[in-house]
Amino acid sequence: QTLDPVGVFDGLIQKISSYTHTIVLTSQGKVYTVGKGDREQLSWSTSDEVNWGQVSLPTTDIIDVCVGGEYSVALQDDGTVFTWGRNNRGQL
């Protein structure tokens, strides 16, 4: 699913970028990514993307997100952590 950036940024809580991709968190607890996807850091695409896509998570209770060089992390309100992307050095 690709989205118009204006719709993604409605209710924006957090936006973080690495050198490969950007992740945003909305007030509805939804997570979106854009950028390079060659290491699965977008979660929804393995190619370079100029359109925003929603990360498929089993919840919308996400309260925080962060990124590393080639991976992404989302924190659920109960402390559950979701990770995706490159794990070549055990970073996930």
N, C-alpha and C positions, 0 to 999 in steps of 0.2 A: 504494500500500500504506500503510494507516494502522496505527499500532501503539499499544498501551497504553504510556504513559510509563514504567511500572515495567520493562517488558522492554527498552526503549531504554536505560535508565540502568544496566543490568547491565554491568559492565565499563567504565563511563564513564571516559574519559581527560581529555576537555576539553569545556567548554561555554562558548560565547561568544554574546553577544546584541548586536544593534544596536537602533536604534529601531523597526525593522520586523520583525525575525525573529530566531530563535535557531537555532544550529547546534551539534550535538554529534558527538564522535568517540568510538567505542568501542574497546576493546582488541582487537577483531577487525578493526580498520581500516575499519569501516563508518561512514558519515556519514548523519545524520538532520537534518531541518529542520522547523520549525513557525513559524507566524506569517503575516504578509502575503506574498502571492505575486504581487501585481499587476505587478511588474517582473521576474518569473521568478527571483527570488532564492531560492526554495525548490527550484527545478529540476524538481520533479514536479507542481506545481500553480500555476495563475495566479490563484487566488482566496485569500481569507483562510482559513487552516486552524487549527483548534484541536487536531487530531490530528497526531501525528508521522508523517512519511513518510520512507522511505529514498531517498537520492539515488542515482541510477543512474550509477555510475562504472565504467570498464573494469577496475578493480582493487580489491583490498581491502588494498593496501599503503600506505594513507594514514597519515601520521605526524603531520600538523598541519592545523588548519583555522583560518580567520579570516573575519570578516565586515566589510563596509562598510555604509553606509546602505542600499543597495538591491542588493547583490551579495554573493557568497560565494566563498571560495577554499579549495581543498584541495591539500595538498602530498603527493606520493608519495615513498616512501623513496629513489627514484633521482634525485630532484630535479625530476621532472615536476610542473607546476602545472596544476590544473584550475580554471576559473573559470566562473561563470554569474551571470546577473542583468542589471541595467541597465548599459548601456555608452554613455550619452549624452555622456560627456566623455572617452572613451578610457580609462576606468579599468580595463577588462579587456584 
